[in-house]
């Protein structure tokens, strides 16, 4: 797919995806992040060799989440830039200062409609069902898979007829000390009306305590990612799968894999 190809009917900025811009970002920024976080990614050997897939992952690191680019770097190194990796992100990301660049590197606003369009676009879609609720989970709950009850990813995979590929990572919640999501405080201040469900409090370098801003710099924690075996939902659960049953199975597989990564981890930050 060339940069000037546009898929008819795409929404959410999918028509702006640029393999050349993506390659530039991955090749310039990717090596720096991989070295800084001493990143490891395992399991891509089992990833579907072609076609669409819905990658479902836990989300870590608060505002400055490195997991997207770390996964993307490994993905493009293996499959090349003619196979788009579309990442679904919080609307604040795509409307921020880099809003014009995000669609060009395949980052679009998270929604069921955008996910379906991205899969129809022929891309692999990376989704974090837990969103910022997950990325700001307390550091002492860093190995807990919690999507806050969100199961839309299952319906999306079923409707698109693509496999679910679970992936888990560890280390991101050690980039600073995540103290609380601040759910209650967000409600008391009425922030939920502005789609802000949390008001997280963290402690890190160089600002110490932070309530979202100013964002502390991430410590060079070692991040390890494990991609799991693809799940063919219809093959495993039948032609009319129960969404909740599929969700429980996916989260259970992810929790077991994350527990195993935790077992192998010797020290916080050092890995």
C-alpha positions, 0 to 999 in steps of 0.5 A: 500500500503506497502513501497516496492510497486511500481506502473508501469509507474509512473514518477516524483518520485511517486514510491518513496512514503513511508507511513512510512516516511510520518507518521514520518514527519507528527507525528514529525513536524505536531504537532509543526506547528499546535501549532505554527500557532494555525492551524484550518482546517474545511470541511474534512467531505465532502471530498470524502471518497475514490478514487482520487481527485484534491485538488485546493488551494491558496498558502501562506507564501512565501518560507516557506509555512506551508500550505502543512504540515498543510493540510497533517496532517489533511488529514492523521489523517482522512484517514490514510497513505494508501491513498497517498496525492501527492503534486505538488511543484515548481521544486526548492523545489524537487531539493533543499537540501531535494530533496531526502526526498520530493518524499518519503513524496509525494512531486513531481515536478508540471507538467500536466504529474505528476499530471495525473500519481499521480491520476492514482497512486490512490492518492489525488493530492494537487495542487497550480495553482498560485504557487510562484506567489500566495505564494508571493502575497503582504500582502495587497492582501492576500484575493485575489484568483489569479492563474495568468491565469493558468487553467491546473488543470481543464484539469487534473481533467477532463482527470482523471475523478476526482472531484475538491475539492477547499480549501482556507487558511488565515493567511499565508501572515501575517507571514511576510510583503510581499511587491511586487512580483517583476515581472518587476525586474525579467524581467529586470534582465533576470531571466525569462529565468531561469524560475524565473518569480518573484523576491519578496521583503519582510520584516520580522524577523530577517533580515528585508528586504529580496529579496528571501534570506535570508528567514525571519522566519515566525511569529506565525500567526494563519492559518485557512483552509476551505475545500469546497464541491467537484465539479463533473465537468461533472455533473455540466458542462456537458460531454464537459465542458468549461475549462474557465467556470469551472475555473471561477466557482472554483475561485469564490467559493474559493473567496467567502470562503476566503472572509468569513474567512476574515470576521471572522478574527479579527486581523492580526497575532492574528486571 
